[in-house]
């Protein structure tokens, strides 16, 4: 997919007609960012207007019915623009991308690439190609927020296959935000037994496709959350009942999920809390930790024992958990 870049605004400069990847590959690594003050200022204003909602839109701190939550004021640390250097790099990255590309999606790729504009542009181009192959909406503000987007349109499985998929992979989106205003997703990892599902005709490709659908829903929820698009989401992994044999049988699925998460949905995770983890679960985590980006690994908490559920008390009301 040749992603064409926008023509520059400066008079007398011929329009750019190279593809995103070609232009990015011609940019020397570490080259200085060419973004003027007005461009940076405009980008800051656009990001500010879509980061933190007005305080009146947040639920009150009083006791709330199910479906709402007590949300603390949004911390400025989740604001998308940390400093002028990052804003300037973001402005340069956006100049390499098609008009209408979502600013926060750009910023996630930029941060995943440690501020390297050239690497971020190439990574974004690869993601654009992959999304087109998967039949996904482009990473525009409208595409991300599309309420009725369905990843598996056109894919029809039998009732037996659908039931088998849900028996293995069925994340739960809680009907509340956490205390920081982030969406919350609960997953019972013990159900992920690819060998058992395979006997019912479920392939790893089917499960990864379903995982992509979940990530699309998470991405949309994050962009619409009170905490703002750069705060990510809270992911709760319940490891009760996990065994080393199940982990080994499903290792290819976990590797595939990690690859998709890190390459095509960077910086979408705000916090991962693993609860009720057996000692073997801790061992399994250390086996896959080398495959995880170090900054992502720093967002992971592991809690062993049946009482570890209480480790979530500072993040959200425990009565909202389905366990």
NORPE-V299485 format. One record per backbone hydrogen bond with DSSP energy under -1.0 kcal/mol. NH is the residue of the N-H (numbers start at 1). CO is the residue of the C=O. Records with the same first field share a line. If there is no record, write none. Layout:
NH = CO, CO
This chain:
13 = 10
20 = 3
23 = 19
24 = 20
25 = 21
26 = 22
31 = 28
40 = 36
41 = 37
42 = 38
43 = 39
44 = 40
45 = 41
46 = 42
47 = 43
48 = 44
49 = 45
50 = 47
57 = 54
58 = 55
68 = 65
72 = 179
78 = 75
79 = 76
87 = 83
88 = 84
89 = 85
90 = 86
91 = 87
92 = 88
93 = 89
94 = 90
95 = 91
96 = 93
101 = 98
102 = 139
106 = 102
107 = 103
108 = 104
109 = 105
110 = 106
111 = 107
112 = 108
113 = 109
114 = 111
115 = 110
116 = 113
120 = 116
121 = 117
122 = 118
123 = 119
124 = 120
125 = 121
126 = 122
127 = 123
128 = 124
129 = 125
130 = 126
131 = 127
132 = 128
133 = 129
134 = 130
136 = 131
140 = 138
144 = 140
145 = 141
149 = 146
155 = 152
162 = 158
163 = 159
164 = 160
165 = 161
166 = 162
167 = 163
168 = 165
169 = 165
172 = 186
174 = 184
178 = 182
179 = 315
181 = 178
185 = 234
186 = 172
187 = 236
189 = 238
191 = 188
192 = 189
193 = 191
197 = 193
198 = 194
199 = 195
200 = 197
201 = 198
202 = 197
207 = 203
208 = 204
209 = 205
210 = 206
211 = 207
212 = 208
213 = 209
214 = 210
215 = 211
216 = 212
217 = 213
218 = 214
219 = 215
220 = 216
221 = 217
222 = 218
223 = 219
224 = 220
227 = 181
228 = 225
231 = 228
234 = 183
235 = 271
236 = 185
237 = 273
238 = 187
239 = 275
242 = 239
247 = 243
248 = 244
249 = 245
250 = 246
254 = 250
255 = 251
256 = 252
257 = 253
258 = 254
259 = 255
260 = 256
261 = 257
262 = 258
263 = 259
264 = 260
265 = 261
268 = 265
270 = 233
271 = 233
272 = 299
273 = 235
274 = 301
275 = 237
277 = 303
282 = 278
283 = 279
284 = 280
285 = 281
286 = 282
287 = 283
288 = 284
289 = 285
291 = 288
292 = 289
297 = 293
298 = 294
299 = 296
300 = 297
301 = 272
303 = 274
308 = 305
310 = 307
311 = 308
312 = 309
313 = 310
315 = 312
316 = 312
320 = 317
321 = 318
